[in-house]
Amino acid sequence: MAYAFVMSACFSCKTPFSYNPHRVPSIRVNGEREPICEACILAINPLRIEKGLEPFAVHPDAYKAIREEEL
């Protein structure tokens, strides 16, 4: 069994990180999904809650490798 992950820069902080492309939290920018790293999600969620917004949900596998056949 083989595993894979996607690596790109976080839309918010621009730091490269790896993630599961089906589970990573993201936002839409010009119709494209842009991934957000875990550090940024942890920083953004309290601010969203303060403003009465729902926090971004983070799947437990969001920042883990994905089985190759799931790509």
Gaussian input, Z-matrix of N, CA and C with variables (Angstrom, degrees):
# hf/3-21g

backbone

0 1
 N
 C     1     B1
 C     2     B2     1     A1
 N     3     B3     2     A2     1     D1
 C     4     B4     3     A3     2     D2
 C     5     B5     4     A4     3     D3
 N     6     B6     5     A5     4     D4
 C     7     B7     6     A6     5     D5
 C     8     B8     7     A7     6     D6
 N     9     B9     8     A8     7     D7
 C    10    B10     9     A9     8     D8
 C    11    B11    10    A10     9     D9
 N    12    B12    11    A11    10    D10
 C    13    B13    12    A12    11    D11
 C    14    B14    13    A13    12    D12
 N    15    B15    14    A14    13    D13
 C    16    B16    15    A15    14    D14
 C    17    B17    16    A16    15    D15
 N    18    B18    17    A17    16    D16
 C    19    B19    18    A18    17    D17
 C    20    B20    19    A19    18    D18
 N    21    B21    20    A20    19    D19
 C    22    B22    21    A21    20    D20
 C    23    B23    22    A22    21    D21
 N    24    B24    23    A23    22    D22
 C    25    B25    24    A24    23    D23
 C    26    B26    25    A25    24    D24
 N    27    B27    26    A26    25    D25
 C    28    B28    27    A27    26    D26
 C    29    B29    28    A28    27    D27
 N    30    B30    29    A29    28    D28
 C    31    B31    30    A30    29    D29
 C    32    B32    31    A31    30    D30
 N    33    B33    32    A32    31    D31
 C    34    B34    33    A33    32    D32
 C    35    B35    34    A34    33    D33
 N    36    B36    35    A35    34    D34
 C    37    B37    36    A36    35    D35
 C    38    B38    37    A37    36    D36
 N    39    B39    38    A38    37    D37
 C    40    B40    39    A39    38    D38
 C    41    B41    40    A40    39    D39
 N    42    B42    41    A41    40    D40
 C    43    B43    42    A42    41    D41
 C    44    B44    43    A43    42    D42
 N    45    B45    44    A44    43    D43
 C    46    B46    45    A45    44    D44
 C    47    B47    46    A46    45    D45
 N    48    B48    47    A47    46    D46
 C    49    B49    48    A48    47    D47
 C    50    B50    49    A49    48    D48
 N    51    B51    50    A50    49    D49
 C    52    B52    51    A51    50    D50
 C    53    B53    52    A52    51    D51
 N    54    B54    53    A53    52    D52
 C    55    B55    54    A54    53    D53
 C    56    B56    55    A55    54    D54
 N    57    B57    56    A56    55    D55
 C    58    B58    57    A57    56    D56
 C    59    B59    58    A58    57    D57
 N    60    B60    59    A59    58    D58
 C    61    B61    60    A60    59    D59
 C    62    B62    61    A61    60    D60
 N    63    B63    62    A62    61    D61
 C    64    B64    63    A63    62    D62
 C    65    B65    64    A64    63    D63
 N    66    B66    65    A65    64    D64
 C    67    B67    66    A66    65    D65
 C    68    B68    67    A67    66    D66
 N    69    B69    68    A68    67    D67
 C    70    B70    69    A69    68    D68
 C    71    B71    70    A70    69    D69
 N    72    B72    71    A71    70    D70
 C    73    B73    72    A72    71    D71
 C    74    B74    73    A73    72    D72
 N    75    B75    74    A74    73    D73
 C    76    B76    75    A75    74    D74
 C    77    B77    76    A76    75    D75
 N    78    B78    77    A77    76    D76
 C    79    B79    78    A78    77    D77
 C    80    B80    79    A79    78    D78
 N    81    B81    80    A80    79    D79
 C    82    B82    81    A81    80    D80
 C    83    B83    82    A82    81    D81
 N    84    B84    83    A83    82    D82
 C    85    B85    84    A84    83    D83
 C    86    B86    85    A85    84    D84
 N    87    B87    86    A86    85    D85
 C    88    B88    87    A87    86    D86
 C    89    B89    88    A88    87    D87
 N    90    B90    89    A89    88    D88
 C    91    B91    90    A90    89    D89
 C    92    B92    91    A91    90    D90
 N    93    B93    92    A92    91    D91
 C    94    B94    93    A93    92    D92
 C    95    B95    94    A94    93    D93
 N    96    B96    95    A95    94    D94
 C    97    B97    96    A96    95    D95
 C    98    B98    97    A97    96    D96
 N    99    B99    98    A98    97    D97
 C   100   B100    99    A99    98    D98
 C   101   B101   100   A100    99    D99
 N   102   B102   101   A101   100   D100
 C   103   B103   102   A102   101   D101
 C   104   B104   103   A103   102   D102
 N   105   B105   104   A104   103   D103
 C   106   B106   105   A105   104   D104
 C   107   B107   106   A106   105   D105
 N   108   B108   107   A107   106   D106
 C   109   B109   108   A108   107   D107
 C   110   B110   109   A109   108   D108
 N   111   B111   110   A110   109   D109
 C   112   B112   111   A111   110   D110
 C   113   B113   112   A112   111   D111
 N   114   B114   113   A113   112   D112
 C   115   B115   114   A114   113   D113
 C   116   B116   115   A115   114   D114
 N   117   B117   116   A116   115   D115
 C   118   B118   117   A117   116   D116
 C   119   B119   118   A118   117   D117
 N   120   B120   119   A119   118   D118
 C   121   B121   120   A120   119   D119
 C   122   B122   121   A121   120   D120
 N   123   B123   122   A122   121   D121
 C   124   B124   123   A123   122   D122
 C   125   B125   124   A124   123   D123
 N   126   B126   125   A125   124   D124
 C   127   B127   126   A126   125   D125
 C   128   B128   127   A127   126   D126
 N   129   B129   128   A128   127   D127
 C   130   B130   129   A129   128   D128
 C   131   B131   130   A130   129   D129
 N   132   B132   131   A131   130   D130
 C   133   B133   132   A132   131   D131
 C   134   B134   133   A133   132   D132
 N   135   B135   134   A134   133   D133
 C   136   B136   135   A135   134   D134
 C   137   B137   136   A136   135   D135
 N   138   B138   137   A137   136   D136
 C   139   B139   138   A138   137   D137
 C   140   B140   139   A139   138   D138
 N   141   B141   140   A140   139   D139
 C   142   B142   141   A141   140   D140
 C   143   B143   142   A142   141   D141
 N   144   B144   143   A143   142   D142
 C   145   B145   144   A144   143   D143
 C   146   B146   145   A145   144   D144
 N   147   B147   146   A146   145   D145
 C   148   B148   147   A147   146   D146
 C   149   B149   148   A148   147   D147
 N   150   B150   149   A149   148   D148
 C   151   B151   150   A150   149   D149
 C   152   B152   151   A151   150   D150
 N   153   B153   152   A152   151   D151
 C   154   B154   153   A153   152   D152
 C   155   B155   154   A154   153   D153
 N   156   B156   155   A155   154   D154
 C   157   B157   156   A156   155   D155
 C   158   B158   157   A157   156   D156
 N   159   B159   158   A158   157   D157
 C   160   B160   159   A159   158   D158
 C   161   B161   160   A160   159   D159
 N   162   B162   161   A161   160   D160
 C   163   B163   162   A162   161   D161
 C   164   B164   163   A163   162   D162
 N   165   B165   164   A164   163   D163
 C   166   B166   165   A165   164   D164
 C   167   B167   166   A166   165   D165
 N   168   B168   167   A167   166   D166
 C   169   B169   168   A168   167   D167
 C   170   B170   169   A169   168   D168
 N   171   B171   170   A170   169   D169
 C   172   B172   171   A171   170   D170
 C   173   B173   172   A172   171   D171
 N   174   B174   173   A173   172   D172
 C   175   B175   174   A174   173   D173
 C   176   B176   175   A175   174   D174
 N   177   B177   176   A176   175   D175
 C   178   B178   177   A177   176   D176
 C   179   B179   178   A178   177   D177
 N   180   B180   179   A179   178   D178
 C   181   B181   180   A180   179   D179
 C   182   B182   181   A181   180   D180
 N   183   B183   182   A182   181   D181
 C   184   B184   183   A183   182   D182
 C   185   B185   184   A184   183   D183
 N   186   B186   185   A185   184   D184
 C   187   B187   186   A186   185   D185
 C   188   B188   187   A187   186   D186
 N   189   B189   188   A188   187   D187
 C   190   B190   189   A189   188   D188
 C   191   B191   190   A190   189   D189
 N   192   B192   191   A191   190   D190
 C   193   B193   192   A192   191   D191
 C   194   B194   193   A193   192   D192
 N   195   B195   194   A194   193   D193
 C   196   B196   195   A195   194   D194
 C   197   B197   196   A196   195   D195
 N   198   B198   197   A197   196   D196
 C   199   B199   198   A198   197   D197
 C   200   B200   199   A199   198   D198
 N   201   B201   200   A200   199   D199
 C   202   B202   201   A201   200   D200
 C   203   B203   202   A202   201   D201
 N   204   B204   203   A203   202   D202
 C   205   B205   204   A204   203   D203
 C   206   B206   205   A205   204   D204
 N   207   B207   206   A206   205   D205
 C   208   B208   207   A207   206   D206
 C   209   B209   208   A208   207   D207
 N   210   B210   209   A209   208   D208
 C   211   B211   210   A210   209   D209
 C   212   B212   211   A211   210   D210

   B1=1.4376
   B2=1.5256
   B3=1.3199
   B4=1.4592
   B5=1.5234
   B6=1.3104
   B7=1.4592
   B8=1.5167
   B9=1.3218
   B10=1.4595
   B11=1.5165
   B12=1.3161
   B13=1.4462
   B14=1.5115
   B15=1.2973
   B16=1.4564
   B17=1.5143
   B18=1.3166
   B19=1.4494
   B20=1.5126
   B21=1.3190
   B22=1.4607
   B23=1.5144
   B24=1.3020
   B25=1.4581
   B26=1.5305
   B27=1.3181
   B28=1.4600
   B29=1.5274
   B30=1.3247
   B31=1.4574
   B32=1.5252
   B33=1.3186
   B34=1.4578
   B35=1.5275
   B36=1.3444
   B37=1.4696
   B38=1.5298
   B39=1.3181
   B40=1.4782
   B41=1.5297
   B42=1.3213
   B43=1.4622
   B44=1.5256
   B45=1.3365
   B46=1.4634
   B47=1.5376
   B48=1.3269
   B49=1.4622
   B50=1.5096
   B51=1.3418
   B52=1.4616
   B53=1.5189
   B54=1.3455
   B55=1.4590
   B56=1.5152
   B57=1.3193
   B58=1.4588
   B59=1.5270
   B60=1.3258
   B61=1.4593
   B62=1.5292
   B63=1.3308
   B64=1.4589
   B65=1.5197
   B66=1.3270
   B67=1.4667
   B68=1.5280
   B69=1.3143
   B70=1.4608
   B71=1.5435
   B72=1.3346
   B73=1.4659
   B74=1.5327
   B75=1.3110
   B76=1.4551
   B77=1.5208
   B78=1.3219
   B79=1.4556
   B80=1.5195
   B81=1.3179
   B82=1.4648
   B83=1.5263
   B84=1.3247
   B85=1.4501
   B86=1.5153
   B87=1.3109
   B88=1.4660
   B89=1.5301
   B90=1.3189
   B91=1.4536
   B92=1.5182
   B93=1.3247
   B94=1.4611
   B95=1.5210
   B96=1.3640
   B97=1.4608
   B98=1.5274
   B99=1.3225
   B100=1.4604
   B101=1.5274
   B102=1.3451
   B103=1.4632
   B104=1.5270
   B105=1.3300
   B106=1.4617
   B107=1.5288
   B108=1.3300
   B109=1.4617
   B110=1.5281
   B111=1.3237
   B112=1.4627
   B113=1.5293
   B114=1.3269
   B115=1.4687
   B116=1.5241
   B117=1.3164
   B118=1.4613
   B119=1.5278
   B120=1.3318
   B121=1.4618
   B122=1.5234
   B123=1.3397
   B124=1.4653
   B125=1.5252
   B126=1.3191
   B127=1.4644
   B128=1.5288
   B129=1.3275
   B130=1.4694
   B131=1.5246
   B132=1.3295
   B133=1.4683
   B134=1.5315
   B135=1.3295
   B136=1.4735
   B137=1.5297
   B138=1.3222
   B139=1.4717
   B140=1.5247
   B141=1.3264
   B142=1.4624
   B143=1.5270
   B144=1.3322
   B145=1.4634
   B146=1.5315
   B147=1.3449
   B148=1.4717
   B149=1.5245
   B150=1.3289
   B151=1.4654
   B152=1.5216
   B153=1.3360
   B154=1.4594
   B155=1.5141
   B156=1.3237
   B157=1.4667
   B158=1.5215
   B159=1.3160
   B160=1.4581
   B161=1.5270
   B162=1.3253
   B163=1.4694
   B164=1.5268
   B165=1.3205
   B166=1.4553
   B167=1.5226
   B168=1.3122
   B169=1.4616
   B170=1.5244
   B171=1.3156
   B172=1.4648
   B173=1.5249
   B174=1.3124
   B175=1.4655
   B176=1.5305
   B177=1.3384
   B178=1.4723
   B179=1.5273
   B180=1.3204
   B181=1.4674
   B182=1.5270
   B183=1.3151
   B184=1.4654
   B185=1.5245
   B186=1.3071
   B187=1.4603
   B188=1.5266
   B189=1.3259
   B190=1.4688
   B191=1.5266
   B192=1.3221
   B193=1.4694
   B194=1.5276
   B195=1.3133
   B196=1.4641
   B197=1.5288
   B198=1.3194
   B199=1.4709
   B200=1.5265
   B201=1.2915
   B202=1.4642
   B203=1.5253
   B204=1.3320
   B205=1.4643
   B206=1.5302
   B207=1.3237
   B208=1.4639
   B209=1.5271
   B210=1.3288
   B211=1.4618
   B212=1.5057
   A1=108.32
   A2=116.32
   A3=121.77
   A4=110.22
   A5=115.01
   A6=121.19
   A7=109.23
   A8=115.68
   A9=121.65
   A10=108.94
   A11=115.96
   A12=121.00
   A13=107.51
   A14=115.66
   A15=121.96
   A16=106.74
   A17=116.60
   A18=120.67
   A19=108.46
   A20=115.37
   A21=121.22
   A22=108.64
   A23=116.06
   A24=121.15
   A25=110.15
   A26=115.04
   A27=121.06
   A28=108.20
   A29=117.24
   A30=120.15
   A31=110.99
   A32=117.12
   A33=121.08
   A34=112.97
   A35=117.54
   A36=120.63
   A37=113.83
   A38=116.76
   A39=123.50
   A40=114.07
   A41=118.27
   A42=121.88
   A43=109.68
   A44=119.01
   A45=120.54
   A46=110.29
   A47=115.85
   A48=121.30
   A49=109.00
   A50=116.65
   A51=121.53
   A52=109.33
   A53=115.47
   A54=119.92
   A55=111.72
   A56=113.86
   A57=122.96
   A58=106.16
   A59=119.47
   A60=121.04
   A61=114.26
   A62=118.09
   A63=121.01
   A64=112.68
   A65=117.77
   A66=121.56
   A67=114.87
   A68=118.67
   A69=121.26
   A70=111.26
   A71=117.79
   A72=119.44
   A73=109.13
   A74=115.70
   A75=119.14
   A76=109.94
   A77=114.73
   A78=121.23
   A79=107.20
   A80=116.50
   A81=120.83
   A82=109.26
   A83=114.80
   A84=121.98
   A85=106.39
   A86=116.61
   A87=121.26
   A88=111.59
   A89=116.64
   A90=121.83
   A91=115.18
   A92=118.18
   A93=122.69
   A94=110.17
   A95=116.61
   A96=120.86
   A97=109.13
   A98=116.04
   A99=121.95
   A100=108.34
   A101=118.15
   A102=121.79
   A103=112.93
   A104=115.13
   A105=122.83
   A106=108.12
   A107=117.66
   A108=121.31
   A109=111.36
   A110=115.37
   A111=121.27
   A112=112.14
   A113=117.72
   A114=120.67
   A115=110.98
   A116=117.36
   A117=120.76
   A118=111.42
   A119=116.79
   A120=119.85
   A121=109.85
   A122=117.03
   A123=120.82
   A124=111.46
   A125=117.92
   A126=121.70
   A127=112.09
   A128=117.25
   A129=121.91
   A130=112.28
   A131=117.75
   A132=120.00
   A133=114.30
   A134=120.50
   A135=118.36
   A136=112.66
   A137=116.79
   A138=120.37
   A139=111.06
   A140=116.74
   A141=120.46
   A142=110.69
   A143=116.12
   A144=120.88
   A145=110.06
   A146=117.44
   A147=121.62
   A148=111.83
   A149=116.58
   A150=121.76
   A151=112.84
   A152=117.14
   A153=120.63
   A154=114.06
   A155=117.20
   A156=122.00
   A157=109.49
   A158=116.02
   A159=121.38
   A160=108.60
   A161=117.73
   A162=118.70
   A163=109.88
   A164=115.83
   A165=120.07
   A166=108.09
   A167=116.74
   A168=121.62
   A169=108.26
   A170=116.23
   A171=120.80
   A172=108.49
   A173=116.06
   A174=121.72
   A175=108.44
   A176=118.77
   A177=120.98
   A178=114.17
   A179=118.12
   A180=121.82
   A181=113.44
   A182=117.82
   A183=121.53
   A184=113.93
   A185=116.96
   A186=120.30
   A187=112.20
   A188=116.04
   A189=122.48
   A190=110.19
   A191=115.46
   A192=120.87
   A193=110.24
   A194=115.15
   A195=123.29
   A196=108.14
   A197=117.09
   A198=118.72
   A199=108.45
   A200=115.64
   A201=121.38
   A202=112.15
   A203=118.25
   A204=120.73
   A205=113.08
   A206=117.99
   A207=121.62
   A208=112.82
   A209=117.06
   A210=119.88
   A211=112.22
   D1=132.99
   D2=-179.78
   D3=-109.38
   D4=153.56
   D5=179.22
   D6=-124.90
   D7=156.46
   D8=178.73
   D9=-145.03
   D10=162.53
   D11=172.18
   D12=-147.21
   D13=160.42
   D14=176.74
   D15=-101.17
   D16=144.81
   D17=177.04
   D18=-131.45
   D19=129.64
   D20=175.75
   D21=-159.23
   D22=179.66
   D23=179.75
   D24=-84.24
   D25=142.46
   D26=174.79
   D27=-64.81
   D28=137.32
   D29=179.86
   D30=-62.92
   D31=-33.57
   D32=-175.51
   D33=-80.42
   D34=-57.73
   D35=-173.25
   D36=-100.47
   D37=-8.78
   D38=178.92
   D39=70.00
   D40=9.34
   D41=177.54
   D42=-79.19
   D43=132.77
   D44=176.79
   D45=-65.78
   D46=141.50
   D47=176.68
   D48=-154.37
   D49=160.93
   D50=179.19
   D51=-106.00
   D52=152.25
   D53=-174.85
   D54=-163.65
   D55=166.14
   D56=173.12
   D57=-86.70
   D58=116.23
   D59=-174.30
   D60=-64.79
   D61=-18.77
   D62=179.36
   D63=-89.06
   D64=-14.19
   D65=-172.58
   D66=-120.69
   D67=-17.34
   D68=-174.56
   D69=-64.97
   D70=138.30
   D71=173.53
   D72=-63.86
   D73=142.37
   D74=-178.72
   D75=-150.99
   D76=167.07
   D77=173.57
   D78=-125.01
   D79=158.24
   D80=177.78
   D81=-94.81
   D82=128.26
   D83=176.95
   D84=-129.05
   D85=116.44
   D86=-177.87
   D87=53.45
   D88=37.98
   D89=177.17
   D90=83.17
   D91=-4.49
   D92=-179.61
   D93=-105.21
   D94=139.41
   D95=174.68
   D96=-75.25
   D97=129.19
   D98=178.05
   D99=-117.67
   D100=123.27
   D101=-175.89
   D102=-72.93
   D103=149.66
   D104=177.94
   D105=-120.87
   D106=131.19
   D107=-178.55
   D108=-73.18
   D109=163.15
   D110=-176.99
   D111=-62.43
   D112=-39.69
   D113=179.87
   D114=-61.33
   D115=-40.95
   D116=179.43
   D117=-69.77
   D118=-39.25
   D119=177.25
   D120=-61.32
   D121=-43.70
   D122=179.81
   D123=-64.28
   D124=-30.27
   D125=177.81
   D126=-81.03
   D127=-35.45
   D128=-175.60
   D129=-78.73
   D130=-38.77
   D131=-173.95
   D132=-56.72
   D133=-44.62
   D134=177.86
   D135=-60.79
   D136=-35.26
   D137=177.94
   D138=-67.61
   D139=-39.17
   D140=177.32
   D141=-63.27
   D142=-42.98
   D143=-179.83
   D144=-63.08
   D145=-42.53
   D146=177.65
   D147=-57.65
   D148=-35.08
   D149=-178.95
   D150=-86.13
   D151=2.69
   D152=179.77
   D153=81.70
   D154=14.01
   D155=179.05
   D156=-95.20
   D157=156.90
   D158=175.60
   D159=-70.49
   D160=136.59
   D161=175.00
   D162=-69.93
   D163=156.33
   D164=174.34
   D165=-66.65
   D166=129.80
   D167=176.34
   D168=-79.29
   D169=137.35
   D170=179.97
   D171=-119.03
   D172=116.80
   D173=177.11
   D174=-68.20
   D175=142.28
   D176=-179.59
   D177=-57.16
   D178=-25.41
   D179=-179.75
   D180=-99.45
   D181=11.39
   D182=-173.87
   D183=-58.38
   D184=-33.91
   D185=-175.44
   D186=-115.35
   D187=25.71
   D188=179.00
   D189=-113.54
   D190=164.69
   D191=177.37
   D192=-66.13
   D193=156.52
   D194=-179.91
   D195=-114.53
   D196=147.09
   D197=175.11
   D198=-64.41
   D199=138.59
   D200=-174.87
   D201=-54.36
   D202=-38.78
   D203=-177.73
   D204=-69.68
   D205=-11.29
   D206=178.14
   D207=-85.85
   D208=-9.58
   D209=-179.85
   D210=-70.16

